[in-house]
Amino acid sequence: MDNEFEGHVKAGRGCAILKVLPVLSGFFVMGFCDIAGIATSYIKQDFRLSETVAGFVPSMIFIWFLLLSVPVAMIMDRFGRKKIVQVSNVLTIVGMLLPFIHYDIATCMSGLVLLGIGNTMLQVSLNPLLSNVVPARSLTSVLTVGQVVKAVSSFCGPFIAAFTMDVFGKWQYLFPVFAAITLLSSLWLMFTSTPQDPPSGRTPSLTHTFSLLGDREILMFFFGIFFIVGLDVGLNTVAPKLLIERAGFDVSKAGFGSSVYFVCRTAGALLAATVLARMDPVRWFRINISLAVVSLMALFFAKNAFLIFMLVGLAGFFSSSVFSIIYSLAMQRRPDRANGVSGLMIMGVSGGAVIPPLMGFMSDLMGSQAGSVAVILCCAVYLWACAFKRNLRPEV
């Protein structure tokens, strides 16, 4: 009898894993938005853009998180999380094919816009879809596993770009690779049965959704997402520029600065996924964001390639789990409004659109990338203040 019971338990776990894996594959597609870092360097060089203008390249992707996150959350209440994920995959595939078919500034920007819209829809719907297939007590840990998958994707981007540049002489050959991966992820999810979304009662209005920001903790979490994504995109973007400016690297080699960042972020998220299954996430948040602030302060003064690689890597390692912790704390605070909270939190991803232009402006103003690092450091200081706020944990 005991053996039969253990067999049912193992079968249940195996079934759950089979439902989780295709959802986690979506996090790999989610990582494609981090192409913003290396794409900015190549597009700036290919089309001879200024620092200020190049700073708007990531905005083509991340501005849509500001404009569309809440409307997508409202639509998701009607059509369901899985369908929105699949629509996002279609938009991503089209966006990735445009600059490959014809490479100019217009198709590059159009492709990045479609990637941004698709990624907005994906992030709004995929995170709560994960809550459909894992228990609430495991959500923070599994979300962090998703961030590991996303970080692996982000890490691969600069290497694929460098490889295609060396072999084909064109970095944009990475786009059809991304399109093919997105198609495979979409087909995997399509043929996987997932639990239905919990009933939402009625489709909320914009006013009803934004009223959640009247909760001070939800508002704080929103800006926490805003600044952690700003920090993430900022470090991804500035790492190659620091190597070019301070260590004399060319553009193709400087892209490895982004790869080092993503390798360390992957390692940090992998460690966090294990630790957070046993440790209080708020305590982990406080320790790691404090060390990230110290790393960024040192990066401000780093002058050689070794220090730049090391400090960018450390900042990535220590900030790797912040997004998933903040997101899960917000979801746990208002589980009855999960779709609305998800929309607001993903709207905070628009920090990736706001912070890089501000970095470009400060760099032009100061005449060096020290201006960019200063902006990123300000983002980290806000997150540090959030981490040490009292009553950060959700109400029980």
N, C-alpha and C positions, 0 to 999 in steps of 0.2 A: 504493500500500500504506500509506504514511504517512497519507494522507488518510482511508483507511478506518479505521486505528487511532484517529486523532483523533476520528473520528465515533463510534466505540464508546465512547471515554472521555467525550465530551460527553453521549452518551445515558445512560451510567451515572450521571454527575453529575446529569442532569436527573431520572432515576428516583429517586435518593437524596433530592433536594430534595423531590420529590412525597411521599415517605414521611415526611420530617422536618416539613413544614408542618402536617399535621393534628395531629401530636404537640405542636408548638409552640402550636397554638391552645388546647390544654388549659391552657397557662400563663396564657392570658387568663382562663379560668374560675378558675384558681388565685388570681388577683388579687382575686376577689370577697371573700375573707376579710378584706381590708383595709378593707371597709366598716365594720369595727369602730370606726374612729376617728370618722367622721361620725355613724354610728348611735348611738354613745354620747352625743354632744352632743344629738341630737334626742330620743332616748328619755329622757335625763335631764330635758330641758325638758318634754316632753309628759306624763311621769308623775311629775314633781317628785321626783326621786331625789337623795339626798345624794351627795357626791363619793365616799365610801367604797363605797356601794351601786352607783353608776354604774361604779365601777372593775371590777365583776364582769361587766359587759356583754360586754367582749371575751373573758372567760373562758368564756362560753357557746359560743364558737367554738373557742378554743384548748385547752381542757382535754382535748378528745378526742385531741389529738396525744399527750398523755401516756398516756392509757388504751388507745388502740386501735392505735397505730403498729406495735408489735411483733406483736400478733395478726394485723393485716392483712398484714404481711410474711410470716408463716407461711402464711396462706391463699393468698397470691400464689404461693407455691411450688407449690401444688396446681392453682390455676385459671388462672394466667398473668397477666401485667401488664396486657394490653389489656382483659381482662374486668373486672378490678378498676377500671380507669379508667371503664369504661362504667357500672358500678354506682354509682360516685361521682357521675357526671353525673345519674343518675336521682334520687338523694337531694338533690342541689343544686337541681334543678328543683322538686321538691316543697317544699323548704325556702323557696325564693324566692316560691312562690305563697301560702303560709299567711298571712303578715302583709298581703298585698295583698287577699286575700279578706275577712279580718276583722282590723282593726287594734286590738289591745289588748296589754297587757304579756305575757299568756300566749302569744299567737300570735307576738309578736315574739321572745320567748325560745325558743319551739319552733322557729321558722324558723331562728334563729341556731344552735341545737343541730344541726339537720339539715345546715345549711351547714357547720358544723364537722366533723361526721362525714364528710360527702362530701368536704370538702377534705382531711381526714386521709388518706382512701383515695386521693385523687387524687395527693397529694404523695408518698406511699409508692410508688405504682406508676408515676407519670408520669416521674419522674427516671430510674429504671432502664430504662423503656421507651425513653427517648431513647438510652440506650446500645446498644439493639438496632439503631438505625438510623444511628448515627454511629460512626466509629472512635475508639478510646480516646484517641489523641493530640489529637483535636478536642473531647473531652468538656467540658473546662473552658470553652472558648470558646463552645460551643453552649449549655451550661447558662447561661452569662451572657446569651446571646441570649434564652433563655427568661425570664430575670429582667427583661430589657428589656420583653418582651411582658407579663409580670406587672405591671411598673411602669406601663405604659401603661393597663392595666386599672384599677389602683389609682388612677391619676390621674383617670380618667374618672368614678369613683364620686361624688365630691363635686360635680362639675359636673352630673351627671345628677340628683342629689338637689336641688341648687339650682334647676335648670331645672324639674323637676316641681313644686317648691314654688311657684315664681313662676307657672307656667301653670295647674296644677291645684289649688294650695293644699295639696298633700299630698306630702311627700317620699318616701313609701313606694311611689309609682308607679315608682320605679327597679327594684323587685323583678321585675315581669313582663319588663322589658327584660333583666335578668340571666338570667331563666329562658329566654327566647328564644335568647340567645347560647349558653347551655349546650346547648340542644337542637341548634343548628346545628353546634357543635363535635363533639357526640356522633355526629351523622349523618355528618360528614366522616370521622371516624376509623373509623366502622363500615364505610364503603365503600372504605377504604384497606387494602391488604395490607401487613402488617408482618412482619419476620422473627420466627421463633419464639424464645421465651425459651431461654437456654442450659440444658441439663439440670442439675437441682439434686441429683440422686441420691436424696435422701429429704427428707421434710418435717421441719425441725428442731423441737426442743422449745423451750419458753420458756427453760429453763436453758441450752440450747445457744446460743441467740441472745444471751442476756444475758452469756454467758461472754466475748463479744467485748469487753465493757467492762473485762475484765482486762488488755487491751492499753492501756497508758497513753496512747498517742497517740489511739486510738479514743475513750477516755474524755474526753480533752481536746477532741477534735473535737465530741463530744456536747455538752459544756458551751459550746463555741464557738457551735454552732447555737442552743442555749438562749438565750444572751445576745445574739446578733445579731438574733434574732427579737424578743426582749424590747425591744431598742433600737429596732427597726423599728416595732413596734406602739406602743411608748411614744411615739416622736416623732410618729407619725400621730395618736395620741390627744391629746397635749399641745399640739400646734401650735395648734388652734382655741382651746383653753383659755387659752393664753398671750395670744392676741390679744384674747380677751374680758376677761381680767383686767387686762392691762397697757396695751392700746390702745383699750379701750372698744368693740370690735366686737360686733354682734349675732350670734346663732347662725348664720344663713344666710350672712352674709359671712365669719364666722370659718372656715367650712369651706374657704375658699380657702387657708388655711394648710396644710392637708393636701394640696391640689392642688399648691402650690409645692413641697412636700416630694417628692411623687411625680414631678413634672416633672424636678426635679434628680436624683432617683434614677434616672429613666429615662435622662437624659443621661449620668450616670456609668456606668450599666450598658452603654449603647451604646458609649461610649469603651472600657470595659474589654473588651468582646467583641472589639474590634479589636486592642487592645494585647496581650491575653492570648494571641493567636494567635502572638505573636512574643517576648513577654517572660516571664521567670520569674514565675509567679503568687505565690510567697512574697515576692519583692521588692515586687511591686505591693501585696500585702496590707500589708506593713510601712509603706510610704509613705502609703497611704490611711487606715489606721486611726489613724496618728499625727496626721494632719490632722483626722480626725473628732473625736478627743479634744480638740484645741485649739478646734474650733468649738463643742463642747458646753460647754467651760469658759467661753467667751465668752457663750453663750446663757444661762448661769446669771445673768448680770448685765444682759442686754439689757432695755431699758425701753420702746422704741418699736416701732411696727409694721415700719418698714424693717429695723431690726436683727434683729427676730424672723424676718421672712421670709428675710433673707439667711442667717442662721446656721442656721436649720432646713434651708434649701436646701443649704448647704454640707455639713452633717452627712449629709443624704441622699445627696448626690453622692459623698462619700468612703466611705460605708459600703455603697454599692450592690452591689459585687461580692464582698463578704465571704462571704455565704452560699454562693455557687456555688464559691468557692475552697475553703472548708472542706469542703463536701460532696464535691467531686471529689478532694481530698486523702484523705479517708476512704475513698472508693470505690477509689482506686488503691492504698491500703495493703492492703486485703483484697479483691481482685477475685474470689477464690474464694468469698466469702461476701457477694456483692453485695446480695441481697435482705435479709439480716439486717442488714447495715450500713445500708442505706437505711431500714429500719424504726427502727433506733436513732437515726439522724440526724434523721428526721422526728419521732420522739418528742421530740427537743429543741425542736421548734417550740412545745411546751407552754410555753416561756418567754413566749409571748404571752398565756398565761392567768395566769401567776404575777406577772409584772412590773407590769401595770396596777393590780391591787389593792394591791400594795405602793406604787405611786406615789400612789394615792388616799389610803392611810393616811398616808404621809409628807406629802402636801399638807394634809390635815386637821390633822396634828400641827404643821406649821410655819405653817399659816394662809395658804399661798400655793402657787402652782405651782412655786416654787423646790424644793420637796420632790420633785416629779416629775422635774425636771431632774437633781437630785442622784442619783436612782436610775438614770436613763438613763446618766449619766456613769460610774457604777460598772460598768455593763455594758460600756461602751466601754473602760474601763481593763483589764478582764479580757481582752478581745479583743486589746488592745495587748500584754499580757504573753504571750499565746499566739503572736502574730506573731513575737516576738523570741526564742522558745524555740529552742534548738539542735535539730538533726535533725528539723525540722518536715516535711521532704520525705519522701514514702513511700520504703520500702526497694525497691531494685531487685533 
